[in-house]
């Protein structure tokens, strides 16, 4: 099949359909509602939101495909190491970007928050790249779940290149880091961007599609493992504080959020990532030897989830 | 009395004492707890936090006085229009900064959120300036309260200079603006910075002290006017969404917060500004002709609160 922007965005739309269907089934209570929107400068999106489900309290599975004059920030960036592109070329170039973004905030503090994004970008002058990632933010870290989650991501990576998992796992650790707290957002996952230059675009596209396809079965498994666990008010209070940290990361550090807000993106789609409720408590310290303390102590970079747990 | 950094920071400590005492009395239920902290590079602070009061759900009145090598960002900034300072001079300069910062989140959606900050900055080479402001974020805008609030601020300003209120009111409108929402954080107030260069420092210091002193009586009056008003679950839901916007402003735009987080400031003191609970709802639209819609429609710049209301 020819690789074209139309083929890629059609594939993403189908992925959005199948993920929404899998999540509705796993939730068993609520359905996605759809908002179609148009970008005045070109393109638009299909935002799907689910709320007040049995499992999912608030979540979104978003598709978008936008195009137009390439934004300044991209023209300034050195995008390719092995392509010499005249500035003049870039200045006249239009861009096309398409992707699927997901954030799911579950109701139960025992079910982890998940985030996925896969994106494709091209310019008229031939530059194109793929990026994406999946990362998990458990309110309480369960080491078996962490091992399963990272094991599945490693399996997807290893199928394509044995160097991918260690490289993209580290990238996620570094990216999903709340610097002012000196803690990671969650247990990380994989993150990658612009990985098409040294090898074939087709190889990368296959890997990238496999990441998108891996999302639903991984998260449905994590939902099923945890959705029936009992929890207390204390667990819910802790969930609110962890969600507060999630808000801090997204508003202070997340590049997609910052870029979207600065470039007049569709605010409601960008900020669908924020939870229904989040909390802050001055100088909160978890009790000694509590589950909350255990989780806090594990929110750091470079944990080998596959080999140290379980 | 001689103007010195010691005198100014002593004055600020006494202001912190008297504001805490006035707020405890107005609350009638809870007391401030104090945290003293030390900054490794020089100086420290006295953080006072109140929570779960009759009126105040979560709030802080913070004093700090820090010193050390002048941060890079300030050396790069052109700080004085009428002083020619050799770069070499600046590079060798130490700084001293002291201030009081307040954010109060009330429990009742009928009582407004308030923020105040006054700050003094000097460098060893003789550069010094004052800055500050007070602004109000009602969950529901009451036009009589808005008229009272702005009227009081105008009175403080007019006592010193008739140009201050219009200038500093506009500054607040421009500063407390959530650009991605195209709405102001609340009804503004006054905001000023580096206002010492064209007139005498002493004149400015007197104005600045009057702003600090005006805070408690203004807010206590607003508490007393509103604390006994009835409210519903719908009002509380709306309050959560307004607090969500407050979080967005503070984490995305507020310069003090950004600077603090980027320069390894004391996170718990910086983020005391965030509420106990905040909420987000996808694409929330208030009902037609509701109080919520009325408030949203008033969240804009350049409203003449003194002359159009009441």
Boltz contact constraints between the chains, C-beta under 6 A:
constraints:
  - contact:
      token1: [A, 49]
      token2: [B, 282]
      max_distance: 6.0
  - contact:
      token1: [A, 180]
      token2: [B, 261]
      max_distance: 6.0
  - contact:
      token1: [A, 180]
      token2: [B, 267]
      max_distance: 6.0
  - contact:
      token1: [A, 251]
      token2: [B, 251]
      max_distance: 6.0
  - contact:
      token1: [A, 251]
      token2: [B, 252]
      max_distance: 6.0
  - contact:
      token1: [A, 252]
      token2: [B, 251]
      max_distance: 6.0
  - contact:
      token1: [A, 261]
      token2: [B, 180]
      max_distance: 6.0
  - contact:
      token1: [A, 267]
      token2: [B, 180]
      max_distance: 6.0
  - contact:
      token1: [A, 268]
      token2: [B, 283]
      max_distance: 6.0
  - contact:
      token1: [A, 272]
      token2: [B, 282]
      max_distance: 6.0
  - contact:
      token1: [A, 274]
      token2: [B, 280]
      max_distance: 6.0
  - contact:
      token1: [A, 276]
      token2: [B, 279]
      max_distance: 6.0
  - contact:
      token1: [A, 277]
      token2: [B, 279]
      max_distance: 6.0
  - contact:
      token1: [A, 278]
      token2: [B, 278]
      max_distance: 6.0
  - contact:
      token1: [A, 279]
      token2: [B, 276]
      max_distance: 6.0
  - contact:
      token1: [A, 279]
      token2: [B, 277]
      max_distance: 6.0
  - contact:
      token1: [A, 280]
      token2: [B, 274]
      max_distance: 6.0
  - contact:
      token1: [A, 282]
      token2: [B, 49]
      max_distance: 6.0
  - contact:
      token1: [A, 282]
      token2: [B, 272]
      max_distance: 6.0
  - contact:
      token1: [A, 283]
      token2: [B, 268]
      max_distance: 6.0
